[in-house]
């Protein structure tokens, strides 16, 4: 019976983990580059408020 090559298996697991981590970072970078400034302004605006207008000046 042949012996199991544990070093090979370990290396394959390490490579798989590294690949997953790189893919996750890539997805995170793509998600972060989708104009976060626009998202923040849309979330901070009140309903009925005109964008770019000072809320204190509207009163």
PyMOL Python script that loads the backbone (N, CA, C, O; Angstrom):
from pymol import cmd

cmd.read_pdbstr("""\
ATOM      1  N   UNK A   1       0.852  -1.179   0.000  1.00  0.00           N
ATOM      2  CA  UNK A   1       0.000   0.000   0.000  1.00  0.00           C
ATOM      3  C   UNK A   1       0.899   1.244   0.000  1.00  0.00           C
ATOM      4  O   UNK A   1       1.909   1.298   0.702  1.00  0.00           O
ATOM      5  N   UNK A   2       0.510   2.239  -0.801  1.00  0.00           N
ATOM      6  CA  UNK A   2       1.293   3.472  -0.929  1.00  0.00           C
ATOM      7  C   UNK A   2       1.050   4.386   0.256  1.00  0.00           C
ATOM      8  O   UNK A   2      -0.036   4.417   0.834  1.00  0.00           O
ATOM      9  N   UNK A   3       2.086   5.124   0.598  1.00  0.00           N
ATOM     10  CA  UNK A   3       1.962   6.086   1.701  1.00  0.00           C
ATOM     11  C   UNK A   3       1.317   7.382   1.194  1.00  0.00           C
ATOM     12  O   UNK A   3       1.521   7.780   0.047  1.00  0.00           O
ATOM     13  N   UNK A   4       0.561   8.010   2.038  1.00  0.00           N
ATOM     14  CA  UNK A   4      -0.061   9.293   1.702  1.00  0.00           C
ATOM     15  C   UNK A   4       0.974  10.400   1.802  1.00  0.00           C
ATOM     16  O   UNK A   4       1.752  10.463   2.754  1.00  0.00           O
ATOM     17  N   UNK A   5       0.967  11.265   0.807  1.00  0.00           N
ATOM     18  CA  UNK A   5       1.907  12.385   0.787  1.00  0.00           C
ATOM     19  C   UNK A   5       1.238  13.581   1.483  1.00  0.00           C
ATOM     20  O   UNK A   5       0.557  14.380   0.841  1.00  0.00           O
ATOM     21  N   UNK A   6       1.438  13.691   2.784  1.00  0.00           N
ATOM     22  CA  UNK A   6       0.789  14.734   3.579  1.00  0.00           C
ATOM     23  C   UNK A   6       1.278  16.131   3.210  1.00  0.00           C
ATOM     24  O   UNK A   6       0.515  17.095   3.276  1.00  0.00           O
ATOM     25  N   UNK A   7       2.538  16.242   2.823  1.00  0.00           N
ATOM     26  CA  UNK A   7       3.061  17.558   2.450  1.00  0.00           C
ATOM     27  C   UNK A   7       2.349  18.092   1.204  1.00  0.00           C
ATOM     28  O   UNK A   7       2.036  19.280   1.120  1.00  0.00           O
ATOM     29  N   UNK A   8       2.100  17.204   0.242  1.00  0.00           N
ATOM     30  CA  UNK A   8       1.395  17.616  -0.968  1.00  0.00           C
ATOM     31  C   UNK A   8      -0.024  18.081  -0.630  1.00  0.00           C
ATOM     32  O   UNK A   8      -0.470  19.121  -1.114  1.00  0.00           O
ATOM     33  N   UNK A   9      -0.721  17.319   0.192  1.00  0.00           N
ATOM     34  CA  UNK A   9      -2.082  17.675   0.580  1.00  0.00           C
ATOM     35  C   UNK A   9      -2.115  19.006   1.322  1.00  0.00           C
ATOM     36  O   UNK A   9      -2.993  19.838   1.091  1.00  0.00           O
ATOM     37  N   UNK A  10      -1.163  19.191   2.199  1.00  0.00           N
ATOM     38  CA  UNK A  10      -1.103  20.440   2.957  1.00  0.00           C
ATOM     39  C   UNK A  10      -0.871  21.619   2.020  1.00  0.00           C
ATOM     40  O   UNK A  10      -1.506  22.664   2.165  1.00  0.00           O
ATOM     41  N   UNK A  11       0.032  21.459   1.067  1.00  0.00           N
ATOM     42  CA  UNK A  11       0.327  22.529   0.112  1.00  0.00           C
ATOM     43  C   UNK A  11      -0.908  22.865  -0.724  1.00  0.00           C
ATOM     44  O   UNK A  11      -1.167  24.035  -1.003  1.00  0.00           O
ATOM     45  N   UNK A  12      -1.664  21.855  -1.120  1.00  0.00           N
ATOM     46  CA  UNK A  12      -2.870  22.092  -1.912  1.00  0.00           C
ATOM     47  C   UNK A  12      -3.905  22.872  -1.106  1.00  0.00           C
ATOM     48  O   UNK A  12      -4.566  23.765  -1.637  1.00  0.00           O
ATOM     49  N   UNK A  13      -4.045  22.534   0.171  1.00  0.00           N
ATOM     50  CA  UNK A  13      -4.973  23.264   1.032  1.00  0.00           C
ATOM     51  C   UNK A  13      -4.539  24.713   1.183  1.00  0.00           C
ATOM     52  O   UNK A  13      -5.369  25.622   1.154  1.00  0.00           O
ATOM     53  N   UNK A  14      -3.228  24.931   1.346  1.00  0.00           N
ATOM     54  CA  UNK A  14      -2.713  26.301   1.488  1.00  0.00           C
ATOM     55  C   UNK A  14      -2.984  27.106   0.226  1.00  0.00           C
ATOM     56  O   UNK A  14      -3.391  28.266   0.298  1.00  0.00           O
ATOM     57  N   UNK A  15      -2.757  26.487  -0.937  1.00  0.00           N
ATOM     58  CA  UNK A  15      -3.006  27.182  -2.201  1.00  0.00           C
ATOM     59  C   UNK A  15      -4.488  27.518  -2.371  1.00  0.00           C
ATOM     60  O   UNK A  15      -4.836  28.584  -2.878  1.00  0.00           O
ATOM     61  N   UNK A  16      -5.349  26.607  -1.947  1.00  0.00           N
ATOM     62  CA  UNK A  16      -6.791  26.846  -2.042  1.00  0.00           C
ATOM     63  C   UNK A  16      -7.205  28.003  -1.132  1.00  0.00           C
ATOM     64  O   UNK A  16      -8.003  28.850  -1.532  1.00  0.00           O
ATOM     65  N   UNK A  17      -6.671  28.041   0.079  1.00  0.00           N
ATOM     66  CA  UNK A  17      -6.982  29.137   1.002  1.00  0.00           C
ATOM     67  C   UNK A  17      -6.507  30.468   0.442  1.00  0.00           C
ATOM     68  O   UNK A  17      -7.212  31.474   0.520  1.00  0.00           O
ATOM     69  N   UNK A  18      -5.295  30.466  -0.129  1.00  0.00           N
ATOM     70  CA  UNK A  18      -4.732  31.693  -0.697  1.00  0.00           C
ATOM     71  C   UNK A  18      -5.599  32.194  -1.849  1.00  0.00           C
ATOM     72  O   UNK A  18      -5.844  33.394  -1.973  1.00  0.00           O
ATOM     73  N   UNK A  19      -6.061  31.266  -2.692  1.00  0.00           N
ATOM     74  CA  UNK A  19      -6.902  31.632  -3.829  1.00  0.00           C
ATOM     75  C   UNK A  19      -8.222  32.233  -3.353  1.00  0.00           C
ATOM     76  O   UNK A  19      -8.671  33.246  -3.889  1.00  0.00           O
ATOM     77  N   UNK A  20      -8.843  31.616  -2.350  1.00  0.00           N
ATOM     78  CA  UNK A  20     -10.107  32.129  -1.805  1.00  0.00           C
ATOM     79  C   UNK A  20      -9.928  33.521  -1.229  1.00  0.00           C
ATOM     80  O   UNK A  20     -10.766  34.400  -1.429  1.00  0.00           O
ATOM     81  N   UNK A  21      -8.820  33.717  -0.506  1.00  0.00           N
ATOM     82  CA  UNK A  21      -8.555  35.010   0.118  1.00  0.00           C
ATOM     83  C   UNK A  21      -8.385  36.096  -0.939  1.00  0.00           C
ATOM     84  O   UNK A  21      -8.905  37.201  -0.788  1.00  0.00           O
ATOM     85  N   UNK A  22      -7.652  35.780  -2.017  1.00  0.00           N
ATOM     86  CA  UNK A  22      -7.450  36.750  -3.091  1.00  0.00           C
ATOM     87  C   UNK A  22      -8.774  37.095  -3.778  1.00  0.00           C
ATOM     88  O   UNK A  22      -9.028  38.256  -4.098  1.00  0.00           O
ATOM     89  N   UNK A  23      -9.616  36.083  -4.002  1.00  0.00           N
ATOM     90  CA  UNK A  23     -10.922  36.336  -4.627  1.00  0.00           C
ATOM     91  C   UNK A  23     -11.786  37.215  -3.729  1.00  0.00           C
ATOM     92  O   UNK A  23     -12.486  38.103  -4.215  1.00  0.00           O
ATOM     93  N   UNK A  24     -11.737  36.972  -2.433  1.00  0.00           N
ATOM     94  CA  UNK A  24     -12.519  37.767  -1.487  1.00  0.00           C
ATOM     95  C   UNK A  24     -12.050  39.225  -1.501  1.00  0.00           C
ATOM     96  O   UNK A  24     -12.869  40.144  -1.503  1.00  0.00           O
ATOM     97  N   UNK A  25     -10.728  39.430  -1.511  1.00  0.00           N
ATOM     98  CA  UNK A  25     -10.202  40.795  -1.548  1.00  0.00           C
ATOM     99  C   UNK A  25     -10.585  41.489  -2.852  1.00  0.00           C
ATOM    100  O   UNK A  25     -10.882  42.683  -2.870  1.00  0.00           O
ATOM    101  N   UNK A  26     -10.573  40.723  -3.939  1.00  0.00           N
ATOM    102  CA  UNK A  26     -10.952  41.296  -5.237  1.00  0.00           C
ATOM    103  C   UNK A  26     -12.409  41.743  -5.226  1.00  0.00           C
ATOM    104  O   UNK A  26     -12.733  42.843  -5.674  1.00  0.00           O
ATOM    105  N   UNK A  27     -13.303  40.863  -4.701  1.00  0.00           N
ATOM    106  CA  UNK A  27     -14.723  41.235  -4.618  1.00  0.00           C
ATOM    107  C   UNK A  27     -14.919  42.451  -3.729  1.00  0.00           C
ATOM    108  O   UNK A  27     -15.722  43.332  -4.036  1.00  0.00           O
ATOM    109  N   UNK A  28     -14.184  42.496  -2.632  1.00  0.00           N
ATOM    110  CA  UNK A  28     -14.306  43.613  -1.703  1.00  0.00           C
ATOM    111  C   UNK A  28     -13.856  44.915  -2.370  1.00  0.00           C
ATOM    112  O   UNK A  28     -14.480  45.959  -2.184  1.00  0.00           O
ATOM    113  N   UNK A  29     -12.774  44.848  -3.145  1.00  0.00           N
ATOM    114  CA  UNK A  29     -12.279  46.031  -3.840  1.00  0.00           C
ATOM    115  C   UNK A  29     -13.273  46.499  -4.895  1.00  0.00           C
ATOM    116  O   UNK A  29     -13.489  47.699  -5.062  1.00  0.00           O
ATOM    117  N   UNK A  30     -13.881  45.545  -5.611  1.00  0.00           N
ATOM    118  CA  UNK A  30     -14.878  45.910  -6.617  1.00  0.00           C
ATOM    119  C   UNK A  30     -16.097  46.542  -5.976  1.00  0.00           C
ATOM    120  O   UNK A  30     -16.632  47.525  -6.488  1.00  0.00           O
ATOM    121  N   UNK A  31     -16.539  45.988  -4.862  1.00  0.00           N
ATOM    122  CA  UNK A  31     -17.703  46.521  -4.159  1.00  0.00           C
ATOM    123  C   UNK A  31     -17.400  47.911  -3.613  1.00  0.00           C
ATOM    124  O   UNK A  31     -18.268  48.784  -3.635  1.00  0.00           O
ATOM    125  N   UNK A  32     -16.193  48.127  -3.128  1.00  0.00           N
ATOM    126  CA  UNK A  32     -15.816  49.408  -2.551  1.00  0.00           C
ATOM    127  C   UNK A  32     -15.636  50.495  -3.582  1.00  0.00           C
ATOM    128  O   UNK A  32     -15.749  51.678  -3.262  1.00  0.00           O
ATOM    129  N   UNK A  33     -15.352  50.110  -4.837  1.00  0.00           N
ATOM    130  CA  UNK A  33     -15.106  51.109  -5.872  1.00  0.00           C
ATOM    131  C   UNK A  33     -16.383  51.566  -6.561  1.00  0.00           C
ATOM    132  O   UNK A  33     -16.320  52.405  -7.460  1.00  0.00           O
ATOM    133  N   UNK A  34     -17.528  51.047  -6.173  1.00  0.00           N
ATOM    134  CA  UNK A  34     -18.796  51.425  -6.786  1.00  0.00           C
ATOM    135  C   UNK A  34     -19.301  52.753  -6.224  1.00  0.00           C
ATOM    136  O   UNK A  34     -20.397  52.813  -5.667  1.00  0.00           O
ATOM    137  N   UNK A  35     -18.528  53.788  -6.362  1.00  0.00           N
ATOM    138  CA  UNK A  35     -18.844  55.148  -5.948  1.00  0.00           C
ATOM    139  C   UNK A  35     -19.499  55.223  -4.565  1.00  0.00           C
ATOM    140  O   UNK A  35     -20.693  55.506  -4.467  1.00  0.00           O
ATOM    141  N   UNK A  36     -18.740  54.975  -3.504  1.00  0.00           N
ATOM    142  CA  UNK A  36     -19.313  55.022  -2.154  1.00  0.00           C
ATOM    143  C   UNK A  36     -19.775  56.419  -1.758  1.00  0.00           C
ATOM    144  O   UNK A  36     -20.648  56.549  -0.900  1.00  0.00           O
ATOM    145  N   UNK A  37     -19.216  57.469  -2.359  1.00  0.00           N
ATOM    146  CA  UNK A  37     -19.611  58.829  -2.016  1.00  0.00           C
ATOM    147  C   UNK A  37     -21.077  59.069  -2.383  1.00  0.00           C
ATOM    148  O   UNK A  37     -21.803  59.728  -1.639  1.00  0.00           O
ATOM    149  N   UNK A  38     -21.511  58.539  -3.524  1.00  0.00           N
ATOM    150  CA  UNK A  38     -22.904  58.690  -3.934  1.00  0.00           C
ATOM    151  C   UNK A  38     -23.835  57.969  -2.981  1.00  0.00           C
ATOM    152  O   UNK A  38     -24.913  58.471  -2.664  1.00  0.00           O
ATOM    153  N   UNK A  39     -23.427  56.796  -2.523  1.00  0.00           N
ATOM    154  CA  UNK A  39     -24.250  56.026  -1.595  1.00  0.00           C
ATOM    155  C   UNK A  39     -24.418  56.767  -0.272  1.00  0.00           C
ATOM    156  O   UNK A  39     -25.511  56.790   0.293  1.00  0.00           O
ATOM    157  N   UNK A  40     -23.352  57.364   0.216  1.00  0.00           N
ATOM    158  CA  UNK A  40     -23.404  58.073   1.498  1.00  0.00           C
ATOM    159  C   UNK A  40     -24.332  59.273   1.423  1.00  0.00           C
ATOM    160  O   UNK A  40     -25.099  59.515   2.355  1.00  0.00           O
ATOM    161  N   UNK A  41     -24.280  60.026   0.339  1.00  0.00           N
ATOM    162  CA  UNK A  41     -25.128  61.214   0.242  1.00  0.00           C
ATOM    163  C   UNK A  41     -26.586  60.811   0.134  1.00  0.00           C
ATOM    164  O   UNK A  41     -27.451  61.493   0.684  1.00  0.00           O
ATOM    165  N   UNK A  42     -26.879  59.727  -0.557  1.00  0.00           N
ATOM    166  CA  UNK A  42     -28.259  59.283  -0.694  1.00  0.00           C
ATOM    167  C   UNK A  42     -28.811  58.817   0.649  1.00  0.00           C
ATOM    168  O   UNK A  42     -29.992  59.018   0.934  1.00  0.00           O
ATOM    169  N   UNK A  43     -27.968  58.195   1.477  1.00  0.00           N
ATOM    170  CA  UNK A  43     -28.425  57.716   2.771  1.00  0.00           C
ATOM    171  C   UNK A  43     -28.636  58.862   3.759  1.00  0.00           C
ATOM    172  O   UNK A  43     -29.500  58.768   4.631  1.00  0.00           O
ATOM    173  N   UNK A  44     -27.864  59.935   3.639  1.00  0.00           N
ATOM    174  CA  UNK A  44     -27.918  61.036   4.605  1.00  0.00           C
ATOM    175  C   UNK A  44     -29.001  62.052   4.291  1.00  0.00           C
ATOM    176  O   UNK A  44     -29.326  62.874   5.148  1.00  0.00           O
ATOM    177  N   UNK A  45     -29.569  62.027   3.099  1.00  0.00           N
ATOM    178  CA  UNK A  45     -30.586  62.999   2.727  1.00  0.00           C
ATOM    179  C   UNK A  45     -31.921  62.650   3.379  1.00  0.00           C
ATOM    180  O   UNK A  45     -32.263  61.479   3.540  1.00  0.00           O
ATOM    181  N   UNK A  46     -32.656  63.674   3.744  1.00  0.00           N
ATOM    182  CA  UNK A  46     -33.985  63.498   4.319  1.00  0.00           C
ATOM    183  C   UNK A  46     -35.004  63.485   3.175  1.00  0.00           C
ATOM    184  O   UNK A  46     -34.758  64.098   2.137  1.00  0.00           O
ATOM    185  N   UNK A  47     -36.121  62.814   3.338  1.00  0.00           N
ATOM    186  CA  UNK A  47     -37.151  62.823   2.297  1.00  0.00           C
ATOM    187  C   UNK A  47     -37.653  64.246   2.043  1.00  0.00           C
ATOM    188  O   UNK A  47     -37.904  65.003   2.981  1.00  0.00           O
ATOM    189  N   UNK A  48     -37.793  64.594   0.783  1.00  0.00           N
ATOM    190  CA  UNK A  48     -38.267  65.918   0.423  1.00  0.00           C
ATOM    191  C   UNK A  48     -37.172  66.976   0.434  1.00  0.00           C
ATOM    192  O   UNK A  48     -37.435  68.146   0.158  1.00  0.00           O
ATOM    193  N   UNK A  49     -35.977  66.581   0.742  1.00  0.00           N
ATOM    194  CA  UNK A  49     -34.860  67.518   0.792  1.00  0.00           C
ATOM    195  C   UNK A  49     -34.203  67.585  -0.581  1.00  0.00           C
ATOM    196  O   UNK A  49     -33.994  66.547  -1.210  1.00  0.00           O
ATOM    197  N   UNK A  50     -33.873  68.778  -1.057  1.00  0.00           N
ATOM    198  CA  UNK A  50     -33.216  68.942  -2.336  1.00  0.00           C
ATOM    199  C   UNK A  50     -31.726  68.671  -2.172  1.00  0.00           C
ATOM    200  O   UNK A  50     -31.096  69.254  -1.289  1.00  0.00           O
ATOM    201  N   UNK A  51     -31.142  67.798  -3.001  1.00  0.00           N
ATOM    202  CA  UNK A  51     -29.700  67.520  -2.890  1.00  0.00           C
ATOM    203  C   UNK A  51     -28.874  68.776  -3.127  1.00  0.00           C
ATOM    204  O   UNK A  51     -29.185  69.569  -4.017  1.00  0.00           O
ATOM    205  N   UNK A  52     -27.831  68.956  -2.339  1.00  0.00           N
ATOM    206  CA  UNK A  52     -26.951  70.098  -2.496  1.00  0.00           C
ATOM    207  C   UNK A  52     -27.449  71.351  -1.808  1.00  0.00           C
ATOM    208  O   UNK A  52     -26.794  72.390  -1.894  1.00  0.00           O
ATOM    209  N   UNK A  53     -28.561  71.294  -1.142  1.00  0.00           N
ATOM    210  CA  UNK A  53     -29.127  72.459  -0.463  1.00  0.00           C
ATOM    211  C   UNK A  53     -28.900  72.330   1.030  1.00  0.00           C
ATOM    212  O   UNK A  53     -29.032  71.241   1.589  1.00  0.00           O
ATOM    213  N   UNK A  54     -28.560  73.430   1.676  1.00  0.00           N
ATOM    214  CA  UNK A  54     -28.328  73.424   3.106  1.00  0.00           C
ATOM    215  C   UNK A  54     -29.665  73.309   3.827  1.00  0.00           C
ATOM    216  O   UNK A  54     -30.554  74.132   3.612  1.00  0.00           O
ATOM    217  N   UNK A  55     -29.824  72.271   4.704  1.00  0.00           N
ATOM    218  CA  UNK A  55     -31.112  72.094   5.370  1.00  0.00           C
ATOM    219  C   UNK A  55     -31.492  73.283   6.259  1.00  0.00           C
ATOM    220  O   UNK A  55     -32.680  73.568   6.411  1.00  0.00           O
ATOM    221  N   UNK A  56     -30.523  73.978   6.846  1.00  0.00           N
ATOM    222  CA  UNK A  56     -30.817  75.128   7.698  1.00  0.00           C
ATOM    223  C   UNK A  56     -31.341  76.316   6.870  1.00  0.00           C
ATOM    224  O   UNK A  56     -32.152  77.108   7.349  1.00  0.00           O
ATOM    225  N   UNK A  57     -30.862  76.424   5.615  1.00  0.00           N
ATOM    226  CA  UNK A  57     -31.296  77.528   4.766  1.00  0.00           C
ATOM    227  C   UNK A  57     -32.724  77.292   4.245  1.00  0.00           C
ATOM    228  O   UNK A  57     -33.398  78.245   3.853  1.00  0.00           O
ATOM    229  N   UNK A  58     -33.179  76.068   4.238  1.00  0.00           N
ATOM    230  CA  UNK A  58     -34.525  75.777   3.726  1.00  0.00           C
ATOM    231  C   UNK A  58     -35.601  76.194   4.710  1.00  0.00           C
ATOM    232  O   UNK A  58     -36.759  76.329   4.313  1.00  0.00           O
ATOM    233  N   UNK A  59     -35.278  76.398   5.948  1.00  0.00           N
ATOM    234  CA  UNK A  59     -36.297  76.727   6.951  1.00  0.00           C
ATOM    235  C   UNK A  59     -36.607  78.181   7.017  1.00  0.00           C
ATOM    236  O   UNK A  59     -37.445  78.598   7.816  1.00  0.00           O
TER     237      UNK A  59
END
""", "prot")
cmd.dss("prot")
cmd.show_as("cartoon", "prot")
cmd.util.cbc("prot")
cmd.orient("prot")
